[in-house]
Amino acid sequence: MESRRSFRTDRELFHADTCESLKAAARSGALRMAAVGRGSYPGTRLPARDMREVCMAGFWDAPADQEWGLDWHCNEGIEIGYVSAGRLPFAAGGRSFVVDPGHLTVTRPWQRHRVGNPNVPACRYSWIIVDVGVRRPNQPWRWPSWLLSSKAGLKRLTGMLRQNDEPVWKADKEIAACFRKLDDTV
């Protein structure tokens, strides 16, 4: 098992997930995974100087119910995931969900969350984790310079992510298309 990066708030110590159970499932052939990542995250290594804020991006395609799940963990950045097929048990903020196709999962670095209950069923799930330099809600967010959006757009996005504790959102066709492109890229 690889060492995990840790970060602390005033009250808690968090450890970034290493996705060991996902890595093992991919190695065993139980699912197809394609990803790019840094540090202890799985996937093809990202170049050190390129898009440094991307911690990880990828997808899994699980053709059958799995014998693993991602237990309670945190990430180093904002994680946005998308279910394109199947249904995915997910928990965050003390609540449990079954995420349907066409929906997003959104977690912030300080939010413990779980994927699977306890295991992952047959599904296709895509995600990206972007480090915006925060570990607590009250810190200033620093969006990557490569993110093509106006200052007003980034301010609105920051507000939506910072002030909305709802971890499951309905996606529109444009968001679905973005995740398809992301999957094609990794």
N, C-alpha and C positions, 0 to 999 in steps of 0.2 A: 504494500500500500504506500502511495506517495504521501509526503508530508503535506499538511494542509496549511494554507495561509490563515492567520488569525487576525481579528481586529476587535477592539474593545470599545464599548460605550461607557457612560458613567456607571451603569449598573450591571452590564453583562459582557461576557466574553463570547464572541462568535467565531466559528471556524467555517471557512469556505468549503463547499462540497468538493469532493474529488471524483464523484460519480463512479466509484469502484464497481457497484453492481451493474451499472449500464455498460461499463467497459467489459466486464466479464461476459455479459449476455452477447455483446457484439463479437467478442473473441470466440464464443461457443457456437456462433451461427444462429442463435435463437431469434435474432432480429438483424435487420440491416441498419447500420448507422453510418452517416457521413457527417463529419464535423471538422472544424478548425478551432484551435484553442491555444491557450497559453498556460503556463504554470502547471498545476495538477489537473486541469480540465482535459478531457479526452480530445482526440482529433489530430489532424495534421498540424504541425507547429506553424503558427503565424510568424512571418518575418518580424524581427524585433522592432524595427522602425516603422512598420506599416500599421496604420489604424490601431495604435497602442491601446485605445480604450475598449476595443473588442476583447472581452475575456474568452468568449466562446460563441460559436454559432453552429447550428447543425440541425439534423433531424434523425428520428428513428422511424422505421417502418416495421412494426411488430405484426407478423401475419397470424399469430396465435396468442392466446393468453400466456403471459410470462410468469416465471417463478421468482421474480425480483421486483423491487420498487425502489424509489429514492426516498429514504426515510427523512425525518425532520432535519432540515439544513437551512443554511443561508448562502447567499452568493455575494461576490464582491461588487456587483453592480445591479442595475435594473435588469430584471429578467422578463422578457416578453415571449410567451410561447403561444403556439397556435395549433389547435386540433383540426386536422383536415379529414380524418376518417376514424371511425370507431368512437368510443366514449372513454374518457380518462378520469378516474378518481383523483381528486386534488384537494388539498386542505391548506388553509392559510388564515391567519387572524382568528383562530379558534373556531373556524367554521369548515365544514366539509362540503364538497361539491362533486357532481359528476359533470364534467365538461363535455358538451356536445360539439360536433363538427361546426366550424364557422365561429367558434368562440376563442377568445384570448385568455391566457393566464398572465397576470401582471404582479410581480413581487419586487419589493424594494430591498436593499441590502440588509436592513434591520428586521425583515420579516422572515420568521421561520416558516417553512412550508414543506409539504410532502407531496410526492407524485406517486400515485398508487395507493391502494388501501387493503392490505399492505402491498399487493402486487399490481403490476401494470397489465391491463387486458390488451387484446388485439387492437391496435390503433396506429395512426400516423400522427406524430407530434414533432413540431419544428420549434426552434427557440433561438434567441440571441440574448447574450448578456453583455451590457455596455456599462463600463465603469464611468460614472459621472462625478467621481471624487467625493461621494458622500458615504458616511456610515451611520449617520443619525439624521432624523427628519429636519432638524433646524440648521443644518450646514448648507452653505451655498452650493448650488449645482453648477458644474462646469461641463457643458456639452462639448463633444469633440468638434474641432474646426472643420472636419470633413463632412459633417452632417449638413446637408443642404436644406436650410430652412432660414426664414427671416428671424430677426430678434423677437418680433412679436409672436411668431409661431412657436419658437422655443420657450418663450415665457408662458404661453398657453399650455404647451405640453408639460412643462415643469409643474405648473399649477394642477393640471389634471392628475399627474402621477404623485405629487407630493400630498395633495389634499383629499384624495379619493382613496379610501381604504378598501374599496370593492376590488377583490382580486380576480374576478371573472367578468369579462366584457364581451359583448357581441361585436364581431368584426364585420366590416362591409366588404364588398367585392374588391375594392382597391387594396385593402389590407391583405386579403387572401392572395391576391396577385403578387404582392410584395413577398410574402412567405414562399410562394412557388418559385419566384426568382431567386430568393435566398437559397432554397433547396437546390436549385439548378447550379448555383455558384459553388456551393461547398461540395 
